[in-house]
Amino acid sequence: MLAASGVTKSYGAIEALRGVDLTVQAGQIVSLLGKNGAGKTTLLSIIAGLIRPDSGTVQIAGIDRFASPDSVASMVGIAPQDTGVYLVLSVRENLEFFGELAGMGRRERRARAVEVAEQLGLDDMLDRRASALSGGEVRRLTPRVPCCIAHVC
């Protein structure tokens, strides 16, 4: 279960979120709809732990998102609108690139890329260009690449 209560976030004089409350039960699917600038991305970024709210709480499975971030990291995933996958690179090259961004040495990121590809069910596609993947395969590569390659997943 996800429970956000009284979540606020401002960027200078711009109030992005004003006391947002949201409860999502296990197995429930929810869509956030609203105009550009309504705060949808800000709320999702807070739930994902990418930014901190100015006030309010976020609990995932009863665990405070910000007091115990490692405890809930594997429970939250976001499929962004833009994938962040480099279509001209192979699956392996994408994974190794994110490993390099995470500060890994060459040997470590090569080994970790193979492990992550196996976890994502893409191990038989390591040398395939991302542009040749199906939409679902690109989605599998997308949401968790940066965190998985850095051993966070």
C-alpha positions in Angstrom: 0.0 0.0 0.0 1.1 3.6 -0.7 0.0 6.4 1.5 0.9 10.0 1.0 -0.4 12.5 3.5 -0.2 16.3 3.4 2.6 16.3 0.9 3.9 19.8 -0.1 6.7 20.9 -2.4 7.6 24.4 -3.5 10.3 25.6 -5.9 10.9 29.1 -4.7 7.6 31.0 -5.1 6.1 28.2 -7.2 3.9 25.9 -5.1 4.0 22.6 -7.0 2.1 20.5 -4.4 -0.2 21.8 -1.6 -1.2 19.2 0.9 -1.6 16.2 -1.4 -3.2 13.1 0.1 -3.2 9.8 -1.9 -3.8 6.2 -0.9 -3.3 3.3 -3.2 -4.1 -0.2 -2.1 -2.1 -3.2 -3.0 -3.0 -4.4 -6.5 -4.8 -1.1 -7.4 -3.9 0.8 -10.5 -4.1 4.6 -10.4 -3.6 7.3 -13.0 -2.7 10.8 -12.2 -4.3 13.2 -14.6 -4.0 17.0 -14.7 -2.8 20.0 -16.7 0.9 20.6 -17.4 2.4 22.1 -14.2 -0.2 20.4 -11.9 2.5 18.6 -9.9 2.1 15.1 -11.2 5.8 14.5 -11.9 6.7 16.2 -8.6 4.5 13.8 -6.7 5.9 10.8 -8.5 9.4 12.0 -7.9 8.7 12.3 -4.2 7.1 8.8 -4.1 10.1 7.4 -5.9 12.4 9.0 -3.4 14.1 11.2 -6.1 13.2 14.4 -4.2 12.1 15.2 -0.7 8.8 16.9 0.1 8.9 20.1 2.0 6.4 18.6 4.4 4.1 15.6 4.7 4.7 11.9 4.7 5.0 9.0 2.2 4.6 5.5 3.4 5.1 2.4 1.3 3.9 -0.9 2.8 3.7 1.0 6.1 7.4 2.1 5.9 8.4 5.7 5.9 9.8 6.5 2.4 12.5 8.8 3.6 13.3 7.4 7.1 14.0 3.9 5.6 14.8 4.5 1.9 16.7 1.2 1.4 13.7 -0.8 2.8 11.3 0.4 0.2 13.6 0.9 -2.8 12.7 -2.4 -4.4 9.0 -1.8 -3.9 8.9 1.3 -6.1 9.4 1.5 -9.9 8.5 4.2 -12.4 8.1 3.7 -16.1 8.8 7.2 -17.4 7.2 8.8 -20.4 10.6 9.0 -22.1 12.6 5.8 -21.8 16.2 7.0 -21.3 17.4 4.1 -23.4 19.9 5.0 -26.1 18.4 3.4 -29.2 21.7 3.4 -31.1 23.4 1.4 -28.4 23.0 -2.3 -27.7 21.5 -3.6 -24.6 25.0 -4.4 -23.2 26.2 -0.9 -24.1 23.2 0.8 -22.4 23.8 -1.2 -19.3 27.6 -0.6 -19.3 27.0 3.1 -19.9 24.8 3.4 -16.8 27.5 1.5 -14.9 30.0 4.0 -16.0 27.7 6.8 -14.8 27.5 5.1 -11.5 31.3 5.2 -11.2 32.0 1.5 -11.8 35.3 0.3 -13.3 35.3 -1.4 -16.7 35.5 -5.0 -15.4 32.8 -4.5 -12.8 30.3 -2.9 -15.2 30.8 -5.6 -17.8 30.0 -8.3 -15.3 27.1 -6.4 -13.8 25.6 -5.7 -17.2 25.4 -9.4 -17.8 23.8 -10.0 -14.3 21.2 -7.2 -14.8 20.4 -8.4 -18.3 19.6 -11.8 -16.9 17.4 -10.3 -14.2 15.5 -8.3 -16.8 15.1 -11.3 -19.1 17.3 -9.6 -21.8 20.4 -11.8 -21.5 19.8 -13.3 -25.0 19.6 -9.8 -26.4 22.8 -8.3 -25.0 24.2 -7.5 -28.4 21.0 -6.4 -30.0 20.6 -2.7 -30.6 17.9 -1.1 -28.4 16.2 0.2 -31.6 15.6 -3.5 -32.6 13.8 -4.3 -29.3 10.1 -4.5 -28.9 8.3 -1.8 -26.9 8.0 -4.2 -24.0 11.7 -5.1 -24.1 12.6 -1.4 -24.1 10.3 -0.9 -21.1 12.1 -3.8 -19.3 15.4 -2.2 -19.9 14.2 1.3 -19.0 12.8 1.6 -15.4 15.5 -0.1 -13.4 18.7 0.3 -15.4 20.3 3.1 -13.5 19.5 1.6 -10.0 20.1 -2.1 -10.9 23.4 -1.5 -12.5 24.5 0.3 -9.4 23.4 -2.6 -7.1 20.4 -0.8 -5.7 17.6 -3.0 -7.0 
